[in-house]
Amino acid sequence: MSLVLGGFFIFISASMGLLVKDGASFGSVAGNQALLGLLGGLMSMVILSKINYKDWKKYSFYLFIASIVLTALVFIPQIGLEHNGAKRWILLGSFSFQPSELLKLGSVLYAAAFFAGIKDRITTVRWGLLPLVGILAVVGAVILKQPDIGTYLVIFVAVLSMFLIAGGKWRHILAIVVISAIGFVFLVYQKPYLAERIEVFINPYSDPTGSGWQIRQALISIGSGGIFGKGFGQSIQKFSFLPEPIGDSVFAVAAEEFGFVGGLTIITAFFLFLWRGFHIAKNVPDKFGGLLALGIVIIITFQSFINIASMLGVFPLTGVPLFFISHGGTAMFFALSGVGIVLNISRHCKLS
């Protein structure tokens, strides 16, 4: 709740930058975030916190397939919405919906049910390695074609972590990582924008007015915040210099306004969220509940840390939002839905 409420105020401040370009945009963007993300997400969290998490196990496969099909709909011209060369949204009247957010939840639900169901057979190639490759391949087929490397990386790490905790062999994980690394190198050669991001990550000044502009402006924004920041609403970078101030770059706005202390507070909050989630997963009486809690918490925290790291220049830009803070009603809704499931899981275990 601290991340959600604090994040909404940060989002409102970052949204003020839209007033410079289009006064009407502020209301529509803030309204979508408040209605679908904040209000809808909190309602979903409360409802799902009261549904026994074990009930999700028998529907996990169907939810996974449904999320795959829904994500694939973005490629249909009459349904999918394209923005900046990416096909990641479904247009529903005046609202846009990003189905890959549902796919994150569907992937960890099915992975938790499958890995818990096969038990010790997870160490075999037939029941462990091949199904894992199958899950990652199916998800990759619809996500990488959009393209959305950041979202796939988040799902990849979450499912792989669940596989390891469930008892999977290290050599199977190593094999997948090596194959994936080779595949990524191939993608870099095929997609020029990926090569640009890698180059900018290594040297932000290689293209200071082009592909390196965002990271340079983010570092200026974070650095100008100093120790305690300029104060709420006082960011200068969000008005005309910082790209995507309500999206990828929202952490830079927060750091400019609240300084090193504010940025560290956000990072600490996510670490506490991660620690508590692991604590819940460890104390669940059944394997399915533990793996599900683990997967949801990793999805939320790993993606958030990637976003923050990319703004600090210690990780390549991926375009994934900062959960609970960045613009994206769909992301907020499904993140809070996942939190609701974890809350229900916590009710079934003794915690200290």
C-alpha positions as CSV (number, residue, x, y, z in Angstrom):
1,M,0.0,0.0,0.0
2,S,2.9,2.3,0.7
3,L,4.3,1.7,-2.8
4,V,0.9,2.1,-4.4
5,L,-0.1,5.4,-2.6
6,G,3.3,6.9,-2.7
7,G,3.7,5.8,-6.3
8,F,0.5,7.5,-7.3
9,F,1.6,10.8,-6.0
10,I,4.9,10.5,-7.9
11,F,2.9,9.6,-11.0
12,I,0.7,12.7,-10.6
13,S,3.8,14.9,-10.4
14,A,5.4,13.3,-13.4
15,S,2.1,13.7,-15.3
16,M,2.3,17.5,-15.0
17,G,4.9,17.4,-17.8
18,L,2.1,16.5,-20.2
19,L,0.4,19.8,-19.5
20,V,3.1,21.6,-21.4
21,K,2.3,19.7,-24.6
22,D,-1.4,18.8,-24.3
23,G,-3.6,19.9,-21.4
24,A,-6.2,17.2,-22.2
25,S,-3.7,14.4,-21.9
26,F,-3.2,14.9,-18.2
27,G,-6.8,14.1,-17.3
28,S,-7.1,11.1,-19.6
29,V,-3.8,9.6,-18.5
30,A,-4.3,10.2,-14.8
31,G,-7.9,9.0,-15.1
32,N,-6.9,5.7,-16.7
33,Q,-4.3,5.2,-14.0
34,A,-6.7,5.9,-11.2
35,L,-9.7,4.0,-12.5
36,L,-8.2,0.8,-14.0
37,G,-4.9,0.7,-12.2
38,L,-5.6,2.1,-8.7
39,L,-9.3,1.6,-8.0
40,G,-9.7,-1.5,-10.2
41,G,-6.5,-3.1,-9.0
42,L,-7.2,-2.6,-5.3
43,M,-10.7,-4.1,-5.8
44,S,-9.2,-7.1,-7.6
45,M,-6.6,-7.4,-4.8
46,V,-9.2,-7.5,-2.1
47,I,-11.4,-10.0,-4.0
48,L,-8.5,-12.4,-4.9
49,S,-7.2,-12.2,-1.4
50,K,-10.4,-14.0,-0.3
51,I,-10.3,-16.8,-2.9
52,N,-8.4,-19.9,-1.9
53,Y,-5.2,-20.0,-3.9
54,K,-5.5,-23.8,-4.3
55,D,-8.5,-23.2,-6.6
56,W,-6.2,-21.6,-9.2
57,K,-4.3,-24.9,-9.7
58,K,-7.1,-26.7,-11.6
59,Y,-7.7,-23.7,-13.9
60,S,-4.0,-22.7,-14.4
61,F,-3.6,-24.4,-17.8
62,Y,-6.7,-22.8,-19.2
63,L,-5.7,-19.4,-17.9
64,F,-2.3,-19.8,-19.5
65,I,-3.7,-20.7,-22.9
66,A,-6.2,-17.9,-22.6
67,S,-3.4,-15.4,-21.9
68,I,-1.4,-16.7,-24.8
69,V,-4.4,-16.3,-27.2
70,L,-5.2,-12.8,-25.9
71,T,-1.6,-11.7,-26.3
72,A,-1.6,-13.0,-29.8
73,L,-4.6,-10.8,-30.7
74,V,-2.3,-7.8,-30.8
75,F,-1.2,-9.0,-34.2
76,I,-4.6,-8.6,-35.7
77,P,-4.8,-5.2,-37.4
78,Q,-8.4,-4.4,-36.5
79,I,-7.8,-5.3,-32.8
80,G,-4.1,-4.6,-32.0
81,L,-2.7,-1.1,-31.4
82,E,0.8,-0.3,-32.7
83,H,2.9,2.4,-31.1
84,N,6.5,3.3,-31.9
85,G,6.8,0.1,-34.0
86,A,5.7,-2.2,-31.2
87,K,2.4,-4.2,-31.2
88,R,1.7,-4.7,-27.5
89,W,-1.8,-3.3,-26.9
90,I,-5.5,-4.1,-27.6
91,L,-7.7,-1.1,-28.1
92,L,-11.0,-1.2,-26.1
93,G,-12.9,2.0,-26.9
94,S,-10.9,4.8,-25.3
95,F,-8.9,2.4,-23.2
96,S,-5.9,0.4,-24.2
97,F,-5.1,-3.0,-22.7
98,Q,-1.7,-4.7,-22.6
99,P,-2.4,-8.5,-22.6
100,S,1.2,-9.4,-21.8
101,E,0.6,-8.3,-18.2
102,L,-2.0,-11.1,-17.9
103,L,0.5,-13.4,-19.6
104,K,3.0,-12.8,-16.8
105,L,0.5,-14.0,-14.2
106,G,-0.8,-16.8,-16.4
107,S,2.8,-18.1,-17.0
108,V,3.7,-18.3,-13.3
109,L,0.3,-19.8,-12.4
110,Y,0.8,-22.6,-14.9
111,A,4.5,-23.1,-14.1
112,A,3.7,-23.4,-10.4
113,A,1.0,-26.0,-11.0
114,F,3.0,-28.0,-13.4
115,F,6.3,-28.0,-11.4
116,A,4.4,-28.9,-8.2
117,G,2.5,-31.7,-10.0
118,I,5.5,-33.5,-11.4
119,K,7.3,-33.5,-8.1
120,D,10.7,-35.4,-8.2
121,R,10.3,-36.1,-11.9
122,I,11.4,-32.5,-12.5
123,T,15.0,-33.6,-12.5
124,T,14.4,-35.6,-15.7
125,V,14.7,-34.3,-19.3
126,R,11.2,-35.6,-20.2
127,W,9.3,-34.1,-17.3
128,G,11.6,-31.2,-16.4
129,L,13.8,-29.7,-19.1
130,L,11.5,-30.3,-22.1
131,P,8.3,-28.8,-20.5
132,L,10.3,-25.8,-19.3
133,V,11.6,-25.2,-22.8
134,G,8.1,-25.6,-24.1
135,I,6.7,-22.9,-21.7
136,L,9.4,-20.5,-22.5
137,A,9.2,-21.1,-26.2
138,V,5.4,-20.6,-26.4
139,V,5.7,-17.4,-24.4
140,G,8.6,-16.2,-26.4
141,A,6.8,-16.8,-29.7
142,V,4.1,-14.2,-28.8
143,I,6.2,-11.8,-26.8
144,L,9.4,-11.5,-28.9
145,K,7.4,-10.9,-32.1
146,Q,5.8,-7.8,-30.6
147,P,8.7,-7.1,-29.9
148,D,9.1,-6.9,-26.1
149,I,12.4,-8.2,-24.9
150,G,12.0,-6.7,-21.4
151,T,8.8,-8.5,-20.7
152,Y,10.1,-11.8,-21.9
153,L,13.2,-11.4,-19.8
154,V,11.0,-10.9,-16.7
155,I,9.0,-14.0,-17.4
156,F,12.1,-16.0,-18.3
157,V,13.8,-15.2,-15.0
158,A,10.7,-15.9,-12.9
159,V,9.9,-19.3,-14.5
160,L,13.5,-20.3,-14.4
161,S,13.7,-19.4,-10.7
162,M,10.6,-21.4,-10.0
163,F,12.1,-24.4,-11.9
164,L,15.2,-24.2,-9.8
165,I,13.4,-23.9,-6.4
166,A,11.1,-26.8,-7.4
167,G,14.1,-29.1,-7.7
168,G,15.3,-28.6,-11.3
169,K,18.9,-29.5,-12.2
170,W,21.5,-26.7,-12.5
171,R,22.8,-28.2,-15.8
172,H,19.4,-28.0,-17.3
173,I,19.2,-24.3,-16.4
174,L,22.7,-23.7,-17.7
175,A,21.8,-25.3,-21.0
176,I,18.8,-23.0,-21.4
177,V,20.8,-19.9,-20.4
178,V,23.5,-20.7,-22.9
179,I,21.0,-21.4,-25.7
180,S,19.1,-18.2,-24.8
181,A,22.3,-16.2,-24.9
182,I,23.1,-17.5,-28.3
183,G,19.6,-16.6,-29.4
184,F,19.9,-13.1,-28.0
185,V,23.1,-12.5,-30.0
186,F,21.3,-13.6,-33.1
187,L,18.4,-11.2,-32.3
188,V,20.9,-8.3,-31.8
189,Y,22.2,-8.9,-35.3
190,Q,18.7,-9.1,-36.7
191,K,17.3,-6.1,-34.8
192,P,19.4,-2.9,-35.2
193,Y,17.6,-1.2,-32.2
194,L,18.9,-3.8,-29.9
195,A,22.5,-3.3,-31.1
196,E,21.9,0.5,-30.4
197,R,20.8,-0.1,-26.9
198,I,23.8,-2.3,-26.1
199,E,26.1,0.3,-27.6
200,V,24.4,3.1,-25.6
201,F,24.7,1.0,-22.4
202,I,28.4,0.6,-22.9
203,N,28.9,4.2,-23.9
204,P,26.0,6.6,-23.3
205,Y,27.8,9.3,-25.2
206,S,28.1,7.3,-28.4
207,D,24.9,9.0,-29.7
208,P,24.1,11.8,-27.2
209,T,21.2,13.3,-29.2
210,G,19.8,10.1,-30.5
211,S,19.6,6.7,-28.8
212,G,21.7,7.9,-25.8
213,W,19.4,10.9,-25.1
214,Q,17.1,9.1,-22.6
215,I,19.9,7.6,-20.4
216,R,21.8,10.9,-20.4
217,Q,18.7,12.9,-19.4
218,A,17.8,10.3,-16.7
219,L,21.3,10.6,-15.1
220,I,21.1,14.4,-15.2
221,S,17.6,14.2,-13.5
222,I,18.8,11.8,-10.8
223,G,22.0,13.7,-10.2
224,S,20.4,17.1,-10.0
225,G,18.1,15.8,-7.2
226,G,21.1,15.7,-4.8
227,I,20.5,14.2,-1.3
228,F,17.0,15.4,-0.5
229,G,15.7,16.4,-3.9
230,K,14.1,19.6,-5.2
231,G,10.7,18.9,-3.7
232,F,7.4,17.4,-4.8
233,G,6.4,18.7,-8.2
234,Q,9.6,20.6,-8.7
235,S,11.3,18.4,-11.4
236,I,12.5,20.4,-14.4
237,Q,13.5,17.4,-16.5
238,K,10.0,16.0,-16.8
239,F,8.7,19.1,-18.8
240,S,10.8,19.0,-21.9
241,F,14.0,17.0,-21.5
242,L,13.2,13.5,-20.1
243,P,11.5,11.1,-22.5
244,E,8.6,9.1,-21.1
245,P,8.5,10.9,-17.7
246,I,5.3,8.9,-16.7
247,G,6.6,5.6,-18.1
248,D,10.1,4.2,-18.2
249,S,11.7,7.3,-16.7
250,V,9.4,7.9,-13.7
251,F,12.1,6.8,-11.3
252,A,14.3,9.6,-12.6
253,V,11.6,12.1,-11.9
254,A,11.1,10.7,-8.3
255,A,14.9,10.9,-7.7
256,E,15.0,14.5,-9.0
257,E,12.2,15.5,-6.7
258,F,13.0,13.4,-3.6
259,G,16.8,13.0,-4.0
260,F,19.0,10.1,-3.0
261,V,16.9,9.6,0.1
262,G,13.7,9.2,-1.9
263,G,15.3,6.9,-4.5
264,L,16.8,4.7,-1.8
265,T,13.4,4.6,-0.1
266,I,11.8,3.2,-3.2
267,I,14.5,0.6,-3.7
268,T,14.3,-0.4,0.0
269,A,10.5,-0.8,-0.3
270,F,10.9,-3.2,-3.2
271,F,13.5,-5.2,-1.3
272,L,11.2,-5.4,1.7
273,F,8.4,-6.6,-0.6
274,L,10.8,-9.2,-2.1
275,W,11.9,-10.4,1.4
276,R,8.4,-10.7,2.7
277,G,7.3,-12.5,-0.4
278,F,10.1,-15.1,-0.1
279,H,9.2,-15.5,3.6
280,I,5.7,-16.3,2.7
281,A,6.8,-18.7,-0.1
282,K,9.1,-20.5,2.4
283,N,6.3,-21.1,5.0
284,V,3.5,-22.3,2.7
285,P,2.4,-25.8,3.6
286,D,2.3,-27.0,-0.1
287,K,4.6,-26.7,-3.0
288,F,2.2,-25.1,-5.4
289,G,1.5,-22.2,-3.0
290,G,5.2,-21.6,-2.4
291,L,6.1,-21.6,-6.1
292,L,3.2,-19.4,-7.0
293,A,4.1,-16.8,-4.3
294,L,7.7,-16.9,-5.5
295,G,6.8,-16.4,-9.1
296,I,4.5,-13.5,-8.5
297,V,7.0,-11.7,-6.2
298,I,9.9,-12.2,-8.6
299,I,7.8,-10.9,-11.6
300,I,7.1,-7.6,-9.7
301,T,10.4,-7.0,-8.0
302,F,12.7,-8.2,-10.9
303,Q,10.9,-6.0,-13.4
304,S,11.0,-3.0,-11.0
305,F,14.8,-3.5,-10.4
306,I,15.4,-3.7,-14.1
307,N,13.6,-0.4,-14.6
308,I,15.5,1.3,-11.9
309,A,18.8,-0.2,-13.0
310,S,18.3,1.1,-16.6
311,M,17.7,4.6,-15.3
312,L,20.9,4.4,-13.3
313,G,22.8,3.2,-16.4
314,V,23.8,-0.2,-14.9
315,F,21.4,-2.1,-17.2
316,P,20.4,-1.6,-20.8
317,L,17.1,0.2,-21.5
318,T,14.3,-2.3,-21.8
319,G,11.1,-0.3,-21.8
320,V,9.5,-2.2,-18.9
321,P,7.6,0.0,-16.4
322,L,8.2,0.5,-12.7
323,F,5.4,-1.4,-10.9
324,F,3.0,0.6,-8.8
325,I,4.5,3.9,-10.0
326,S,4.8,4.1,-13.8
327,H,1.9,4.8,-16.2
328,G,0.0,1.6,-17.1
329,G,-3.4,0.8,-15.7
330,T,-3.1,-2.8,-17.0
331,A,0.3,-3.3,-15.3
332,M,-1.0,-1.9,-12.0
333,F,-4.2,-4.0,-12.2
334,F,-2.5,-7.3,-12.7
335,A,0.3,-6.5,-10.3
336,L,-2.2,-5.8,-7.5
337,S,-4.2,-8.9,-8.6
338,G,-1.0,-10.9,-8.1
339,V,-0.5,-9.3,-4.7
340,G,-4.0,-10.4,-3.8
341,I,-3.2,-14.0,-4.5
342,V,0.0,-13.8,-2.4
343,L,-2.0,-12.3,0.4
344,N,-4.4,-15.3,0.3
345,I,-1.4,-17.6,0.3
346,S,0.0,-15.9,3.4
347,R,-3.3,-16.7,5.2
348,H,-2.5,-20.4,5.0
349,C,0.9,-20.3,6.6
350,K,2.3,-19.3,10.0
351,L,4.5,-16.3,9.7
352,S,6.7,-14.6,12.2
